Amino acid sequence: MANFLDQDPALPHPTGVTSCGESSASNLTMANVPWHEEVTRFVEELVGLLPRYETACEHEPSSCLLMAHTKVRMDGKLSLL
């Protein structure tokens, strides 16, 4: 966590693993893959611990959420441009 805070990233995006089937390169199975609700809960807890961050958006099929640092706000609104 300290490394993350030292870097002060503008747009971190925690992502669950998307299963692409069987592979000799990995022994991951669907049993290892977090559900979107689990990733969402993790991000909500993380945002609760990091007051300079908020959840900006999410993409459920990818189990991905985008967090935004308050430094990307312009006139009080989130600005990703």
C-alpha positions in Angstrom: 0.0 0.0 0.0 2.8 2.4 0.8 4.3 2.0 -2.7 0.9 2.8 -4.2 0.6 6.0 -2.1 4.2 7.1 -2.9 3.4 6.9 -6.7 0.1 9.0 -6.3 -1.4 7.6 -9.6 -4.1 9.6 -11.2 -6.2 6.7 -12.6 -5.6 3.3 -11.0 -7.8 0.6 -12.3 -8.1 -2.6 -10.2 -9.1 -5.5 -12.4 -10.3 -9.0 -11.7 -8.8 -11.8 -13.9 -10.8 -12.6 -17.0 -10.7 -16.3 -17.7 -9.8 -17.2 -21.3 -10.0 -20.9 -20.8 -7.3 -23.5 -20.2 -3.7 -22.7 -20.8 -0.4 -24.5 -20.2 1.0 -21.1 -19.1 -1.2 -20.9 -16.1 -3.1 -23.1 -13.6 -5.8 -20.5 -13.0 -9.3 -21.8 -13.1 -12.7 -20.1 -12.6 -12.3 -21.0 -8.9 -9.4 -18.4 -8.8 -11.2 -15.6 -10.6 -13.0 -13.0 -8.4 -16.6 -12.1 -9.3 -17.3 -8.5 -10.3 -19.1 -8.0 -7.0 -15.9 -9.0 -5.1 -13.8 -6.6 -7.2 -16.3 -3.8 -6.6 -16.3 -4.5 -2.8 -12.5 -4.4 -2.8 -12.4 -1.1 -4.7 -15.1 0.4 -2.4 -13.0 -0.6 0.7 -9.8 0.8 -1.0 -11.5 4.1 -1.8 -12.7 4.3 1.8 -9.0 4.0 2.9 -7.8 6.5 0.4 -9.7 9.8 0.8 -8.1 11.4 -2.3 -9.7 8.7 -4.6 -13.1 7.9 -5.8 -14.7 5.3 -8.1 -14.9 6.9 -11.6 -16.5 4.1 -13.6 -16.7 0.4 -14.0 -17.0 -2.2 -16.7 -18.7 -5.3 -15.4 -17.8 -7.8 -18.2 -14.1 -7.1 -17.5 -14.5 -6.9 -13.7 -12.6 -3.6 -14.0 -13.2 -0.4 -12.0 -11.5 2.9 -12.6 -10.5 4.9 -9.6 -9.7 8.6 -10.0 -7.5 10.9 -7.9 -9.1 14.2 -6.9 -6.3 15.9 -8.8 -8.2 15.0 -12.0 -11.2 17.1 -11.0 -11.8 20.4 -12.8 -14.4 22.8 -11.4 -15.5 20.2 -9.0 -16.2 17.6 -11.7 -14.2 14.5 -12.7 -12.3 15.3 -15.9 -10.7 12.4 -17.8 -9.9 14.4 -20.9 
